[in-house]
Amino acid sequence: MTRPVAASAPLLDMLALSLGGAVALGFARFAYALLLPVMRADLGWSFTLAGAMNASNALGYLLGALGTTTLSGRWGLRRVFLAGMILTAGSLLACALTGDSVPLLILRLLAGVGGALIIISGGGLAALAARAYPERSALLLGVFYGGSGIGIMLCALLLPPLLVGGWRGAWVALGLASVACLLLTLRPLTRFPDRGLPAPDGHAAVSLRPLAWTLAAYACFGIGYIAYMTFIVAFLRASGAGALITPFWAVLGAAVVLNPFVWRTLAMRARGAHAMAVQMLTLATGAALPLLSTHPAALFTSGTLFGLSFLAVVTFTTIITRRLLPEHAWARGIAAFTVVFAAGQVTGPLLTGVLADSAGGLRLGLGVSALVLLLGAGLALRQPTMG
């Protein structure tokens, strides 16, 4: 009777750790798409300013990514993870206190810093834990990164009723939900290894050159995916499909949760970064579908394809880091991917917002983002094949 429990324990612990992704991405970043139309109408924002709010969050994510490796070396991965959870929860709660753009931009930046601390330290914890289960590592890593899908589904259930009464209550709900996730992770977190193997004495710094093509593809991913996740709800409202937003968001979140079961075999067996190329091609298809048709079938297919694929790309970066770099350099590799990802995310919302304020509207902005994802798929195919 004990063997099934023992076998399920790593998966349950990874599921608990994945609540960090629910906070860092599901609540602190993606939930903003649901709040954006209400806040924009209430506060009189342009699409450029609306995009700047998520660009600020991405800038904070970039700043956090630049410092997380150093902090993890000093404090350990678990403490950095908890610090990120606390900072993110506090920032989300504080967003309910003001409608002024400058304080909100600062709070979005702080939430981004916290999100980077969570994702990079959590990714390190997940990678170290998964090394003990090589045959299940892709699944375990996918469960961790799929946690944001839990956050997306919770937002689909919690936020629309709250937004009827305005946007402030929604920020309070996101902050309180983040505190609840923090409390649920405390005990499982103690069972994760806190540090990887140290670098051998006198060992030269590991080059990240083997990851070059994948890093370039990931920058395109950062630019392209965030445009969809920031503006798709506003696009649905403007297209007359506002009644479908709640089920659409729930379908997208459910697809995120299911993504590790869909991609785990391809991610582990495909050579080079072919799995990443397929994932980004699927993303580009999902991003383009609403531009071709707003029929419910097209929209739900779009949400399904996008949800199944976008965090699968994130998961793959950890897989390829573990393949190409020695263990003591894993945190550095994950941080490098996070930095280029964050840089792309700073660009994406601003670019889409500026294009959306032009004559082309949101359709032009979202169309460009789909093309950038397609470019990323081509770059991933250039990653050298590994034996």
Secondary structure, 3 states (H helix, E strand, C coil): CHHHHHHHHHHHHHHHHCHHHHHHHHHHHHCHHHHHHHHHHHHCCCHHHHHHHHHHHHHHHHHHHHHHHHHHHHHCHHHHHHHHHHHHHHHHHHHHHCCCHHHHHHHHHHHHHHHHHHHHHHHHHHHHHHCCCHHHHHHHHHHHHCHHHHHHHHHHHHHHHHHCCCCHHHHHHHHHHHHHHHHHHHHHHCCCCCCCCCCCCCCCCCCCHHHHHHHHHHHHHHHHHHHHHHHHHHHHHHCCCHHHHHHHHHHHHHHHHHHHHHHHHHHHHCCCCHHHHHHHHHHHHHHHHHHHCCCHHHHHHHHHHHHHHHHHHHHHHHHHHHHHCCHHHHHHHHHHHHHHHHHHHHHHHHHHHHHHCCCCHHHHHHHHHHHHHHHHHHHHCCCCCCC
